[in-house]
Amino acid sequence: TLNIIVWGHPEISTVATGASPTTAAVAALGNNTGMLSSTSNPAVSVQIDGTIFYPYVGHLKVAGLTINEIQNAITNRLAVYIRHPQITVQIAQFQNRHIYVLGEVMQTGAQPITDRPLTLMEALSKAGGINTNSADPTHIYLVRGSYLKPDIFLLNAQSPQTLLITERFPLQENDIVYVSSATLNSFNKFMQTVFPTFTTYWTIKGLSQS
């Protein structure tokens, strides 16, 4: 799905209420981002045939186009109705692309991947944070890679150095973030359920080894 912002025209902009603008969007608008929450128009879905439908633009084939090419195509069509339209297009969500946050967090589940890089700490925040009553913040795991032999990274959320590293460690499609409750024991149980071939002899890396 796509978010389409037509600056100065919130009535046709499709950023959902409360959505955060990208860096490019903020740069285009300056500090006046209030208009982004003034519309509740839904994001635009890309259809099976690779097209979208947008007011005053009609049907537009976007499959295979870059974000800049989509922006230019929409701008050209809107120019018939709006004088010098300023357009920003964002990817609201990639179809069926997610990461997963599990274990001792307030809200487990899948989180969509968008065009904005998602860090491990941001994913934990979106999950409501870790459960301070049951979680072990020194044993947060990131599971990435193949089903037969995934890469496993360990995060100590109480280490300032590790927290800085996570800011340069964007999550990837199908990553699993697991917050342990009792160091290795609960994590082993989780891994043996999800990855039956998992053994405790596999190497668990620190994020600095990525």
Backbone as a printed PyTorch tensor [residue, N CA C, xyz], in Angstrom:
tensor([[[  0.8390,  -1.1920,   0.0000],
         [  0.0000,   0.0000,   0.0000],
         [  0.8760,   1.2450,   0.0000]],

        [[  0.3030,   2.3560,  -0.4880],
         [  1.0450,   3.6030,  -0.6070],
         [  0.3370,   4.7200,   0.1470]],

        [[  1.1220,   5.5760,   0.7830],
         [  0.6250,   6.8510,   1.2730],
         [  0.9830,   7.9120,   0.2490]],

        [[  0.0120,   8.7420,  -0.1150],
         [  0.2360,   9.8100,  -1.0920],
         [ -0.1360,  11.1310,  -0.4380]],

        [[  0.8440,  12.0180,  -0.3090],
         [  0.6300,  13.3220,   0.3110],
         [  0.6440,  14.3830,  -0.7840]],

        [[ -0.4360,  15.1160,  -0.8990],
         [ -0.5020,  16.2670,  -1.8010],
         [ -0.4710,  17.4970,  -0.9010]],

        [[  0.6710,  18.1540,  -0.8390],
         [  0.8610,  19.2440,   0.1140],
         [ -0.1240,  20.3790,  -0.1610]],

        [[ -0.7850,  20.8180,   0.9180],
         [ -1.7890,  21.8630,   0.8040],
         [ -3.1640,  21.3380,   0.4600]],

        [[ -3.2810,  20.0210,   0.2790],
         [ -4.5720,  19.4180,  -0.0740],
         [ -4.8150,  18.1750,   0.7850]],

        [[ -5.0450,  18.3670,   2.0900],
         [ -5.2700,  17.2150,   2.9720],
         [ -6.5250,  16.4320,   2.6250]],

        [[ -7.4550,  17.0660,   1.8880],
         [ -8.7020,  16.3750,   1.5600],
         [ -8.4830,  15.1810,   0.6380]],

        [[ -7.3590,  15.1500,  -0.0810],
         [ -7.0850,  13.9920,  -0.9370],
         [ -5.8000,  13.2770,  -0.5380]],

        [[ -5.1080,  13.7830,   0.4950],
         [ -3.9090,  13.0950,   0.9680],
         [ -4.3110,  11.8340,   1.7150]],

        [[ -3.4740,  10.8210,   1.6490],
         [ -3.8750,   9.5150,   2.1750],
         [ -3.0200,   9.0430,   3.3410]],

        [[ -2.3990,   9.9590,   4.0620],
         [ -1.6920,   9.5690,   5.2770],
         [ -2.7160,   9.3660,   6.3690]],

        [[ -2.6980,   8.1850,   6.9890],
         [ -3.6830,   7.8820,   8.0220],
         [ -3.4670,   8.7670,   9.2400]],

        [[ -4.5270,   8.9930,   9.9980],
         [ -4.4580,   9.8190,  11.1950],
         [ -3.3820,   9.3160,  12.1350]],

        [[ -2.5240,  10.2380,  12.5760],
         [ -1.4930,   9.8890,  13.5390],
         [ -0.2470,   9.3060,  12.9210]],

        [[ -0.2060,   9.1490,  11.5950],
         [  0.9720,   8.5730,  10.9650],
         [  2.1390,   9.5360,  11.0420]],

        [[  3.3370,   8.9910,  11.1080],
         [  4.5340,   9.8180,  11.1790],
         [  5.0720,  10.0530,   9.7840]],

        [[  5.3880,  11.2930,   9.4170],
         [  5.9400,  11.5590,   8.0940],
         [  7.3690,  11.0780,   8.0000]],

        [[  7.8070,  10.7860,   6.7960],
         [  9.1960,  10.4230,   6.5910],
         [ 10.0540,  11.6680,   6.6760]],

        [[ 11.3700,  11.4740,   6.6890],
         [ 12.2950,  12.6040,   6.7290],
         [ 12.0640,  13.5260,   5.5450]],

        [[ 11.8320,  12.9250,   4.3770],
         [ 11.5940,  13.7430,   3.1850],
         [ 10.3300,  14.5720,   3.3300]],

        [[  9.3050,  13.9740,   3.9400],
         [  8.0510,  14.6960,   4.1220],
         [  8.2290,  15.8600,   5.0750]],

        [[  8.9510,  15.6330,   6.1670],
         [  9.1920,  16.7040,   7.1280],
         [  9.9970,  17.8210,   6.4880]],

        [[ 10.9900,  17.4440,   5.6800],
         [ 11.8120,  18.4490,   5.0140],
         [ 10.9760,  19.2970,   4.0650]],

        [[ 10.0010,  18.6590,   3.4260],
         [  9.1640,  19.3850,   2.4740],
         [  8.2090,  20.3400,   3.1710]],

        [[  7.7600,  19.9710,   4.3730],
         [  6.7500,  20.7640,   5.0650],
         [  7.3290,  21.6490,   6.1500]],

        [[  8.5910,  21.4180,   6.5350],
         [  9.1500,  22.1490,   7.6620],
         [  8.5740,  21.6230,   8.9520]],

        [[  8.3410,  22.4940,   9.9160],
         [  7.8070,  22.0750,  11.2070],
         [  6.2940,  21.9950,  11.2280]],

        [[  5.6470,  22.4170,  10.1580],
         [  4.1850,  22.4360,  10.1290],
         [  3.6520,  21.0950,   9.6590]],

        [[  3.7030,  20.0790,  10.5390],
         [  3.2660,  18.7380,  10.1690],
         [  1.8630,  18.4400,  10.6490]],

        [[  1.1640,  19.4470,  11.1600],
         [ -0.1620,  19.2040,  11.7090],
         [ -1.1450,  18.6720,  10.6950]],

        [[ -0.9760,  19.0500,   9.4220],
         [ -1.9340,  18.6170,   8.4050],
         [ -1.9260,  17.1130,   8.2190]],

        [[ -0.8330,  16.4490,   8.6270],
         [ -0.7550,  15.0160,   8.4090],
         [ -1.7810,  14.2610,   9.2310]],

        [[ -2.1930,  14.8110,  10.3550],
         [ -3.1650,  14.1250,  11.1940],
         [ -4.5790,  14.6400,  10.9650]],

        [[ -4.7580,  15.5140,   9.9530],
         [ -6.0710,  16.0950,   9.7290],
         [ -6.9070,  15.2830,   8.7520]],

        [[ -6.3420,  14.2070,   8.2340],
         [ -7.0740,  13.3950,   7.2810],
         [ -7.1040,  11.9480,   7.7380]],

        [[ -8.1840,  11.2740,   7.4210],
         [ -8.2740,   9.8550,   7.7520],
         [ -8.4570,   9.0340,   6.4890]],

        [[ -8.0810,   9.6020,   5.3320],
         [ -8.1910,   8.8570,   4.0890],
         [ -7.2830,   7.6350,   4.1420]],

        [[ -7.7670,   6.4830,   3.7140],
         [ -6.9540,   5.2630,   3.7990],
         [ -5.8170,   5.2760,   2.7950]],

        [[ -4.7910,   4.4970,   3.0940],
         [ -3.6880,   4.3350,   2.1510],
         [ -4.2090,   3.6890,   0.8740]],

        [[ -3.4740,   3.8790,  -0.2040],
         [ -3.8890,   3.3840,  -1.5190],
         [ -3.3160,   1.9890,  -1.7350]],

        [[ -4.1740,   1.0410,  -2.0160],
         [ -3.7320,  -0.3350,  -2.2360],
         [ -3.2880,  -0.5380,  -3.6780]],

        [[ -2.2040,  -1.2800,  -3.8290],
         [ -1.7540,  -1.6780,  -5.1670],
         [ -2.4890,  -2.9660,  -5.5290]],

        [[ -3.2150,  -2.9400,  -6.6300],
         [ -4.0320,  -4.0780,  -7.0290],
         [ -3.1810,  -5.1990,  -7.6340]],

        [[ -3.8150,  -6.3400,  -7.8420],
         [ -3.1070,  -7.5030,  -8.3720],
         [ -2.4650,  -7.1990,  -9.7230]],

        [[ -3.1120,  -6.3400, -10.5210],
         [ -2.5650,  -6.0130, -11.8400],
         [ -1.4960,  -4.9240, -11.7820]],

        [[ -1.1080,  -4.5130, -10.5520],
         [ -0.0360,  -3.5300, -10.4100],
         [ -0.4740,  -2.0900, -10.5370]],

        [[ -1.7890,  -1.8330, -10.4690],
         [ -2.2910,  -0.4680, -10.6220],
         [ -2.8390,   0.0630,  -9.3000]],

        [[ -2.9560,   1.3900,  -9.2300],
         [ -3.6480,   2.0480,  -8.1290],
         [ -4.7400,   2.9240,  -8.7250]],

        [[ -5.6880,   3.3210,  -7.8840],
         [ -6.6780,   4.3230,  -8.2900],
         [ -6.5940,   5.4650,  -7.3000]],

        [[ -6.4860,   6.7000,  -7.8270],
         [ -6.3360,   7.8720,  -6.9690],
         [ -7.1730,   9.0100,  -7.5400]],

        [[ -7.8060,   9.8140,  -6.6640],
         [ -8.6560,  10.9050,  -7.1450],
         [ -7.9290,  11.8320,  -8.1170]],

        [[ -8.5980,  12.1860,  -9.1980],
         [ -8.1050,  13.0750, -10.2510],
         [ -6.9800,  12.4550, -11.0860]],

        [[ -6.4610,  11.3360, -10.6380],
         [ -5.3970,  10.6470, -11.3760],
         [ -5.9750,   9.4790, -12.1550]],

        [[ -6.9790,   8.8350, -11.5620],
         [ -7.5600,   7.6570, -12.1790],
         [ -6.6930,   6.4380, -11.9290]],

        [[ -6.7730,   5.4850, -12.8260],
         [ -5.9680,   4.2770, -12.7040],
         [ -4.5530,   4.5520, -13.2040]],

        [[ -3.5780,   4.1070, -12.4300],
         [ -2.1760,   4.3280, -12.7790],
         [ -1.4000,   3.0580, -12.4860]],

        [[ -0.6620,   2.5740, -13.4690],
         [  0.1470,   1.3690, -13.2710],
         [  1.4430,   1.7590, -12.5720]],

        [[  1.6730,   1.1930, -11.3830],
         [  2.8580,   1.5480, -10.5990],
         [  3.8330,   0.3830, -10.4620]],

        [[  3.4010,  -0.8080, -10.8540],
         [  4.2940,  -1.9640, -10.7520],
         [  5.5490,  -1.7280, -11.5790]],

        [[  6.7020,  -1.9530, -10.9630],
         [  7.9690,  -1.7800, -11.6560],
         [  8.5170,  -0.3730, -11.6260]],

        [[  7.7490,   0.5890, -11.0670],
         [  8.2080,   1.9730, -10.9980],
         [  8.8900,   2.2520,  -9.6640]],

        [[  9.8350,   3.1800,  -9.6690],
         [ 10.4360,   3.6410,  -8.4230],
         [  9.4990,   4.6530,  -7.7670]],

        [[  9.7860,   4.9880,  -6.5050],
         [  8.9800,   5.9870,  -5.8070],
         [  9.0080,   7.3150,  -6.5640]],

        [[ 10.1820,   7.7220,  -7.0370],
         [ 10.2900,   8.9820,  -7.7810],
         [  9.4630,   8.9550,  -9.0630]],

        [[  9.4610,   7.8120,  -9.7460],
         [  8.6830,   7.6980, -10.9790],
         [  7.1840,   7.7620, -10.6960]],

        [[  6.7600,   7.1570,  -9.5840],
         [  5.3440,   7.2320,  -9.2070],
         [  4.9700,   8.6750,  -8.8720]],

        [[  5.8350,   9.3530,  -8.1070],
         [  5.5810,  10.7550,  -7.7630],
         [  5.4520,  11.6150,  -9.0160]],

        [[  6.3480,  11.4070,  -9.9720],
         [  6.3140,  12.2040, -11.2010],
         [  5.0420,  11.9400, -12.0000]],

        [[  4.6330,  10.6700, -12.0700],
         [  3.4300,  10.3250, -12.8330],
         [  2.1890,  10.9560, -12.2050]],

        [[  2.0900,  10.8890, -10.8650],
         [  0.9410,  11.4870, -10.1770],
         [  0.9680,  13.0040, -10.3210]],

        [[  2.1590,  13.5910, -10.1960],
         [  2.2960,  15.0450, -10.3380],
         [  1.8140,  15.5140, -11.7050]],

        [[  2.2160,  14.8040, -12.7470],
         [  1.8360,  15.1930, -14.1080],
         [  0.3230,  15.1470, -14.3050]],

        [[ -0.3240,  14.1430, -13.7370],
         [ -1.7760,  14.0280, -13.9140],
         [ -2.5280,  15.0430, -13.0530]],

        [[ -2.0360,  15.2740, -11.8330],
         [ -2.7130,  16.2370, -10.9590],
         [ -2.5350,  17.6700, -11.4410]],

        [[ -1.4800,  17.9250, -12.2110],
         [ -1.2110,  19.2860, -12.6890],
         [ -2.3420,  19.8240, -13.5540]],

        [[ -3.1750,  18.9390, -14.0760],
         [ -4.3310,  19.3710, -14.8680],
         [ -5.3630,  20.0570, -13.9720]],

        [[ -5.4050,  19.6640, -12.6860],
         [ -6.4300,  20.1550, -11.7630],
         [ -5.8710,  21.0550, -10.6580]],

        [[ -4.5850,  20.8630, -10.3010],
         [ -3.9760,  21.6060,  -9.1990],
         [ -2.7430,  22.3300,  -9.7230]],

        [[ -2.6330,  23.5950,  -9.3970],
         [ -1.5020,  24.3920,  -9.8740],
         [ -0.2270,  23.9980,  -9.1250]],

        [[  0.7820,  23.5840,  -9.8540],
         [  2.0870,  23.2050,  -9.3100],
         [  1.9580,  22.2520,  -8.1110]],

        [[  1.3740,  21.0920,  -8.3020],
         [  1.2010,  20.1670,  -7.1670],
         [  2.5420,  19.6670,  -6.6320]],

        [[  2.6160,  19.5790,  -5.3150],
         [  3.7920,  19.0290,  -4.6370],
         [  3.3840,  17.6880,  -4.0350]],

        [[  4.0380,  16.6190,  -4.4640],
         [  3.6100,  15.2660,  -4.1130],
         [  4.7230,  14.5370,  -3.3640]],

        [[  4.3450,  13.8170,  -2.3250],
         [  5.2550,  12.8780,  -1.6660],
         [  4.5690,  11.5220,  -1.6090]],

        [[  5.2660,  10.4980,  -2.0580],
         [  4.7450,   9.1290,  -2.0070],
         [  5.5940,   8.3250,  -1.0310]],

        [[  4.9260,   7.6110,  -0.1410],
         [  5.5940,   6.7410,   0.8200],
         [  5.0330,   5.3320,   0.6800]],

        [[  5.8700,   4.3460,   0.9070],
         [  5.3670,   2.9730,   0.9980],
         [  4.8210,   2.7840,   2.4010]],

        [[  3.5150,   2.5850,   2.5080],
         [  2.8900,   2.4040,   3.8160],
         [  3.1460,   1.0040,   4.3510]],

        [[  3.1460,   0.0250,   3.4550],
         [  3.3770,  -1.3500,   3.8780],
         [  3.6610,  -2.2070,   2.6610]],

        [[  4.7040,  -3.0390,   2.7650],
         [  4.9560,  -4.0210,   1.7240],
         [  3.9970,  -5.1870,   1.9180]],

        [[  3.4390,  -5.6730,   0.8260],
         [  2.4770,  -6.7640,   0.9120],
         [  3.1150,  -8.0090,   1.5280]],

        [[  2.5420,  -8.4660,   2.6380],
         [  2.9510,  -9.7170,   3.2850],
         [  4.4160,  -9.7240,   3.7150]],

        [[  4.9670,  -8.5680,   4.0720],
         [  6.3360,  -8.5140,   4.5820],
         [  6.2960,  -8.0180,   6.0190]],

        [[  6.7730,  -8.8460,   6.9290],
         [  6.6620,  -8.5420,   8.3490],
         [  7.9040,  -8.9850,   9.1080]],

        [[  8.0350,  -8.4460,  10.3280],
         [  8.9230,  -9.0110,  11.3350],
         [  8.0240,  -9.4220,  12.4990]],

        [[  8.5710, -10.1830,  13.4410],
         [  7.7520, -10.7210,  14.5200],
         [  8.4180, -10.4380,  15.8640]],

        [[  7.6280,  -9.9560,  16.8150],
         [  8.1170,  -9.6970,  18.1660],
         [  7.3710, -10.6340,  19.1110]],

        [[  8.1260, -11.4800,  19.8060],
         [  7.5290, -12.5240,  20.6390],
         [  8.1870, -12.5360,  22.0160]],

        [[  7.6240, -13.3330,  22.9030],
         [  8.1910, -13.4670,  24.2360],
         [  7.6000, -12.4750,  25.2170]],

        [[  8.4470, -11.9740,  26.1140],
         [  7.9860, -11.1560,  27.2360],
         [  7.8830,  -9.6750,  26.8590]],

        [[  6.9440,  -9.3860,  25.9560],
         [  6.6020,  -8.0090,  25.6110],
         [  5.1180,  -7.8160,  25.8910]],

        [[  4.6840,  -6.5720,  25.8670],
         [  3.2940,  -6.2970,  26.2140],
         [  2.3210,  -6.7370,  25.1250]],

        [[  2.7720,  -6.7250,  23.8660],
         [  1.8870,  -7.1220,  22.7690],
         [  2.7020,  -7.8550,  21.7110]],

        [[  2.6100,  -9.1730,  21.7110],
         [  3.3400,  -9.9650,  20.7250],
         [  2.6270,  -9.9250,  19.3790]],

        [[  3.3730, -10.2380,  18.3180],
         [  2.7420, -10.3320,  17.0090],
         [  3.6160,  -9.8070,  15.8930]],

        [[  3.0170,  -9.7730,  14.6960],
         [  3.7200,  -9.3290,  13.4940],
         [  3.6680,  -7.8150,  13.3750]],

        [[  4.7230,  -7.2500,  12.8000],
         [  4.7760,  -5.8220,  12.5020],
         [  5.1630,  -5.6540,  11.0400]],

        [[  4.4510,  -4.7970,  10.2970],
         [  4.7350,  -4.6580,   8.8630],
         [  6.0470,  -3.9430,   8.5980]],

        [[  6.6560,  -4.2820,   7.4750],
         [  7.8500,  -3.5890,   6.9970],
         [  7.4140,  -2.5250,   5.9960]],

        [[  7.9170,  -1.3120,   6.1740],
         [  7.6180,  -0.2140,   5.2590],
         [  8.9190,   0.2570,   4.6230]],

        [[  8.8580,   1.4230,   3.9490],
         [ 10.0810,   1.9550,   3.3450],
         [ 10.9680,   2.6410,   4.3680]],

        [[ 10.4870,   2.7740,   5.5950],
         [ 11.2850,   3.3740,   6.6580],
         [ 11.9600,   2.2640,   7.4570]],

        [[ 13.2970,   2.2580,   7.5370],
         [ 13.9880,   1.1950,   8.2740],
         [ 13.4750,   1.0880,   9.7120]],

        [[ 13.2720,  -0.1420,  10.1580],
         [ 12.7720,  -0.4060,  11.5020],
         [ 13.8880,  -1.0320,  12.3250]],

        [[ 14.2490,  -0.3980,  13.4410],
         [ 15.2930,  -0.9440,  14.2940],
         [ 14.6820,  -1.8790,  15.3290]],

        [[ 15.5480,  -2.6440,  15.9580],
         [ 15.0930,  -3.5930,  16.9660],
         [ 14.4010,  -2.8840,  18.1270]],

        [[ 14.9680,  -1.7790,  18.5850],
         [ 14.3730,  -1.0690,  19.7110],
         [ 13.0420,  -0.4330,  19.3320]],

        [[ 12.9110,   0.0150,  18.0840],
         [ 11.6310,   0.5610,  17.6300],
         [ 10.5680,  -0.5320,  17.5940]],

        [[ 10.9630,  -1.7330,  17.1740],
         [ 10.0200,  -2.8490,  17.1450],
         [  9.5460,  -3.1900,  18.5550]],

        [[ 10.4620,  -3.1700,  19.5170],
         [ 10.0730,  -3.4230,  20.9060],
         [  9.1280,  -2.3380,  21.4100]],

        [[  9.3960,  -1.0990,  21.0270],
         [  8.5240,   0.0020,  21.4370],
         [  7.1250,  -0.1640,  20.8610]],

        [[  7.0330,  -0.5700,  19.5830],
         [  5.7290,  -0.7760,  18.9600],
         [  4.9760,  -1.9300,  19.6060]],

        [[  5.7240,  -2.8430,  20.2240],
         [  5.0980,  -3.9670,  20.9210],
         [  4.7110,  -3.5930,  22.3470]],

        [[  4.7980,  -2.3100,  22.6800],
         [  4.4260,  -1.8540,  24.0090],
         [  5.5440,  -1.9180,  25.0230]],

        [[  6.7490,  -2.2820,  24.5570],
         [  7.8860,  -2.4000,  25.4610],
         [  7.9600,  -3.7860,  26.0850]],

        [[  9.0790,  -4.0560,  26.7590],
         [  9.2230,  -5.3580,  27.4090],
         [  8.4120,  -5.3810,  28.6960]],

        [[  8.0220,  -6.5650,  29.1010],
         [  7.2850,  -6.7420,  30.3500],
         [  8.2840,  -6.6900,  31.5070]],

        [[  8.2850,  -5.5950,  32.2290],
         [  9.2930,  -5.4040,  33.2770],
         [  9.1320,  -6.3770,  34.4370]],

        [[  7.9670,  -7.0140,  34.5340],
         [  7.7390,  -7.9700,  35.6240],
         [  8.2940,  -9.3550,  35.3260]],

        [[  8.4650,  -9.6730,  34.0370],
         [  8.8620, -11.0440,  33.7060],
         [ 10.0360, -11.1460,  32.7400]],

        [[ 10.3680, -10.0600,  32.0470],
         [ 11.4070, -10.1310,  31.0160],
         [ 12.8050, -10.0280,  31.6120]],

        [[ 13.7470, -10.6270,  30.9160],
         [ 15.1630, -10.4720,  31.2370],
         [ 15.7700,  -9.5690,  30.1680]],

        [[ 15.9470,  -8.2780,  30.4390],
         [ 16.4160,  -7.3440,  29.4040],
         [ 17.8350,  -7.6110,  28.9300]],

        [[ 18.5660,  -8.4710,  29.6300],
         [ 19.9240,  -8.7960,  29.1880],
         [ 19.9370,  -9.9310,  28.1710]],

        [[ 18.7720, -10.5330,  27.9250],
         [ 18.6950, -11.6470,  26.9770],
         [ 17.5370, -11.4330,  26.0050]],

        [[ 17.7690, -10.5540,  25.0370],
         [ 16.8300, -10.3270,  23.9480],
         [ 17.4880, -10.8690,  22.6820]],

        [[ 16.7870, -11.7270,  21.9800],
         [ 17.3760, -12.4320,  20.8440],
         [ 16.7720, -11.9610,  19.5260]],

        [[ 17.6150, -11.9120,  18.5130],
         [ 17.1670, -11.6740,  17.1480],
         [ 17.4940, -12.9170,  16.3380]],

        [[ 16.4660, -13.5250,  15.7580],
         [ 16.6300, -14.7430,  14.9600],
         [ 16.4180, -14.3760,  13.4970]],

        [[ 17.3970, -14.6850,  12.6790],
         [ 17.3700, -14.2670,  11.2680],
         [ 17.9310, -15.3780,  10.3930]],

        [[ 17.3440, -15.5270,   9.2140],
         [ 17.9410, -16.4410,   8.2460],
         [ 17.1240, -17.6820,   7.9890]],

        [[ 17.8000, -18.7360,   7.5570],
         [ 17.1340, -19.9350,   7.0700],
         [ 16.4890, -20.7240,   8.1980]],

        [[ 15.5010, -21.4990,   7.8190],
         [ 14.7790, -22.3390,   8.7740],
         [ 15.7020, -23.4060,   9.3580]],

        [[ 16.6060, -23.9390,   8.5350],
         [ 17.4640, -25.0290,   8.9870],
         [ 18.5870, -24.5520,   9.9000]],

        [[ 19.1230, -23.3610,   9.6190],
         [ 20.2210, -22.8660,  10.4410],
         [ 20.1770, -21.3440,  10.5070]],

        [[ 19.3290, -20.8130,  11.3590],
         [ 19.2230, -19.3490,  11.4510],
         [ 20.4180, -18.7390,  12.1670]],

        [[ 20.6690, -17.4680,  11.8850],
         [ 21.6320, -16.6950,  12.6680],
         [ 20.9160, -16.1630,  13.9000]],

        [[ 21.5960, -16.2160,  15.0380],
         [ 20.9930, -15.7870,  16.3000],
         [ 21.8910, -14.7270,  16.9260]],

        [[ 21.3070, -13.5660,  17.2190],
         [ 22.0470, -12.4650,  17.8200],
         [ 21.4790, -12.1700,  19.2020]],

        [[ 22.3570, -11.8150,  20.1180],
         [ 21.9600, -11.5240,  21.4920],
         [ 22.0960, -10.0340,  21.7760]],

        [[ 21.0480,  -9.4610,  22.3650],
         [ 21.0500,  -8.0520,  22.7520],
         [ 20.9190,  -7.9340,  24.2630]],

        [[ 21.8140,  -7.1670,  24.8500],
         [ 21.6990,  -6.7990,  26.2570],
         [ 21.1780,  -5.3690,  26.3040]],

        [[ 19.8990,  -5.2120,  26.5940],
         [ 19.2700,  -3.8940,  26.5580],
         [ 19.7640,  -2.9810,  27.6700]],

        [[ 20.5330,  -3.5170,  28.6080],
         [ 21.0850,  -2.6970,  29.6790],
         [ 22.4810,  -2.1770,  29.3400]],

        [[ 22.9650,  -2.5260,  28.1530],
         [ 24.2850,  -2.0780,  27.7200],
         [ 24.1480,  -0.8870,  26.7830]],

        [[ 24.6340,   0.2960,  27.1650],
         [ 24.5460,   1.4710,  26.2780],
         [ 25.2140,   1.2320,  24.9310]],

        [[ 26.3320,   0.5040,  24.9140],
         [ 27.0320,   0.2370,  23.6600],
         [ 26.1560,  -0.5820,  22.7150]],

        [[ 25.4960,  -1.6020,  23.2580],
         [ 24.6350,  -2.4360,  22.4280],
         [ 23.4510,  -1.6450,  21.8990]],

        [[ 22.8840,  -0.7780,  22.7210],
         [ 21.7480,   0.0290,  22.2840],
         [ 22.1340,   0.9450,  21.1310]],

        [[ 23.3570,   1.4650,  21.1540],
         [ 23.8290,   2.2990,  20.0480],
         [ 23.9650,   1.4780,  18.7710]],

        [[ 24.4160,   0.2360,  18.9120],
         [ 24.5740,  -0.6320,  17.7420],
         [ 23.2260,  -0.9170,  17.0960]],

        [[ 22.1720,  -1.0840,  17.9100],
         [ 20.8590,  -1.4110,  17.3470],
         [ 20.3360,  -0.3120,  16.4310]],

        [[ 20.7800,   0.9280,  16.6440],
         [ 20.3340,   2.0250,  15.7840],
         [ 20.8780,   1.8780,  14.3690]],

        [[ 21.9340,   1.0920,  14.2040],
         [ 22.5190,   0.8670,  12.8760],
         [ 22.2620,  -0.5680,  12.4110]],

        [[ 21.2350,  -1.1750,  12.9710],
         [ 20.9550,  -2.5900,  12.7080],
         [ 19.4850,  -2.7410,  12.3210]],

        [[ 19.1080,  -2.3350,  11.0950],
         [ 17.6960,  -2.4190,  10.7030],
         [ 17.2260,  -3.8620,  10.5920]],

        [[ 15.9810,  -4.0790,  10.9630],
         [ 15.4060,  -5.4130,  10.8700],
         [ 15.0850,  -5.7580,   9.4220]],

        [[ 15.0640,  -7.0520,   9.1440],
         [ 14.7930,  -7.5480,   7.8030],
         [ 13.5440,  -8.4220,   7.8100]],

        [[ 13.0180,  -8.6610,   6.6280],
         [ 11.8080,  -9.4700,   6.4850],
         [ 11.9660, -10.8160,   7.1890]],

        [[ 10.9390, -11.1820,   7.9640],
         [ 10.8520, -12.4550,   8.6880],
         [ 11.7900, -12.5540,   9.8860]],

        [[ 12.4540, -11.4650,  10.2660],
         [ 13.2170, -11.4800,  11.5120],
         [ 12.2880, -11.7670,  12.6860]],

        [[ 12.8050, -12.4740,  13.6870],
         [ 12.0620, -12.7290,  14.9170],
         [ 12.8260, -12.1000,  16.0740]],

        [[ 12.1700, -11.2150,  16.8010],
         [ 12.7340, -10.6400,  18.0230],
         [ 12.0730, -11.3580,  19.1960]],

        [[ 12.8910, -11.9840,  20.0270],
         [ 12.3480, -12.7550,  21.1460],
         [ 12.9330, -12.2310,  22.4510]],

        [[ 12.0540, -11.8140,  23.3610],
         [ 12.4690, -11.3290,  24.6730],
         [ 12.3230, -12.4750,  25.6650]],

        [[ 13.4450, -12.8980,  26.2200],
         [ 13.4550, -14.0640,  27.0940],
         [ 12.9720, -13.7110,  28.4960]],

        [[ 12.4520, -14.7180,  29.1790],
         [ 12.0140, -14.5210,  30.5580],
         [ 13.0010, -15.0910,  31.5610]],

        [[ 13.7820, -16.0750,  31.1420],
         [ 14.7120, -16.7120,  32.0810],
         [ 15.9740, -17.1410,  31.3410]],

        [[ 16.6720, -16.1730,  30.8020],
         [ 17.9010, -16.3910,  30.0290],
         [ 17.7210, -17.5080,  29.0130]],

        [[ 18.6280, -18.4730,  28.9870],
         [ 18.6680, -19.4140,  27.8760],
         [ 17.5500, -20.4500,  27.9140]],

        [[ 17.0170, -20.7910,  29.0880],
         [ 16.0440, -21.8810,  29.1710],
         [ 14.7830, -21.6030,  28.3630]],

        [[ 14.1600, -20.4450,  28.5630],
         [ 12.9270, -20.1450,  27.8390],
         [ 13.2050, -19.9560,  26.3540]],

        [[ 14.3800, -19.4200,  26.0240],
         [ 14.7240, -19.2280,  24.6230],
         [ 14.9050, -20.5720,  23.9260]],

        [[ 15.5690, -21.5150,  24.5830],
         [ 15.7340, -22.8500,  23.9990],
         [ 14.3860, -23.5000,  23.7220]],

        [[ 13.4700, -23.3720,  24.6640],
         [ 12.1450, -23.9650,  24.4890],
         [ 11.4430, -23.3460,  23.2910]],

        [[ 11.5480, -22.0280,  23.1680],
         [ 10.9500, -21.3370,  22.0280],
         [ 11.5710, -21.8110,  20.7180]],

        [[ 12.8990, -21.8680,  20.6590],
         [ 13.5800, -22.2500,  19.4270],
         [ 13.2670, -23.6830,  19.0250]],

        [[ 13.1820, -24.5760,  19.9850],
         [ 12.9020, -25.9720,  19.6650],
         [ 11.4680, -26.1600,  19.1860]],

        [[ 10.5940, -25.2180,  19.5380],
         [  9.2180, -25.2650,  19.0460],
         [  9.1300, -24.7400,  17.6230]],

        [[  9.8040, -23.6110,  17.3710],
         [  9.7310, -22.9720,  16.0580],
         [ 10.6940, -23.6020,  15.0650]],

        [[ 11.8940, -23.9580,  15.5430],
         [ 12.9270, -24.5550,  14.6960],
         [ 13.3060, -25.9140,  15.2920]],

        [[ 12.6240, -26.9820,  14.9070],
         [ 12.8570, -28.2940,  15.5300],
         [ 14.2920, -28.7870,  15.4340]],

        [[ 15.0600, -28.2970,  14.4590],
         [ 16.4370, -28.7710,  14.3110],
         [ 17.4090, -27.9600,  15.1570]],

        [[ 16.9020, -26.9860,  15.9080],
         [ 17.7740, -26.1270,  16.7110],
         [ 18.4540, -26.9190,  17.8300]],

        [[ 19.7390, -26.6360,  18.0530],
         [ 20.4510, -27.2150,  19.1850],
         [ 21.1500, -26.0950,  19.9420]],

        [[ 21.4000, -26.3140,  21.2110],
         [ 22.0420, -25.2900,  22.0320],
         [ 23.5070, -25.1110,  21.6740]],

        [[ 24.0260, -25.9440,  20.7750],
         [ 25.4270, -25.8290,  20.4050],
         [ 25.6590, -24.8000,  19.3110]],

        [[ 24.5880, -24.2880,  18.7370],
         [ 24.7570, -23.2600,  17.7300],
         [ 25.2710, -21.9840,  18.3780]],

        [[ 26.0130, -21.2160,  17.6130],
         [ 26.6220, -20.0000,  18.1400],
         [ 25.5980, -18.8790,  18.2190]],

        [[ 25.5460, -18.2440,  19.3750],
         [ 24.7220, -17.0540,  19.5490],
         [ 25.6630, -15.8600,  19.5330]],

        [[ 25.4710, -14.9530,  18.5830],
         [ 26.3830, -13.8430,  18.3710],
         [ 25.8970, -12.5880,  19.0860]],

        [[ 26.8380, -11.7350,  19.4380],
         [ 26.4720, -10.3910,  19.8510],
         [ 26.1840,  -9.5620,  18.6160]],

        [[ 25.3900,  -8.5040,  18.7530],
         [ 25.0560,  -7.6830,  17.5900],
         [ 26.2980,  -7.0790,  16.9550]],

        [[ 27.3450,  -6.8540,  17.7290],
         [ 28.5650,  -6.2650,  17.1860],
         [ 29.2680,  -7.1990,  16.2160]],

        [[ 28.8630,  -8.4850,  16.1920],
         [ 29.4720,  -9.4520,  15.2810],
         [ 28.7440,  -9.5280,  13.9540]],

        [[ 27.6630,  -8.7470,  13.7850],
         [ 26.8590,  -8.8370,  12.5690],
         [ 27.5840,  -8.2110,  11.3920]]])
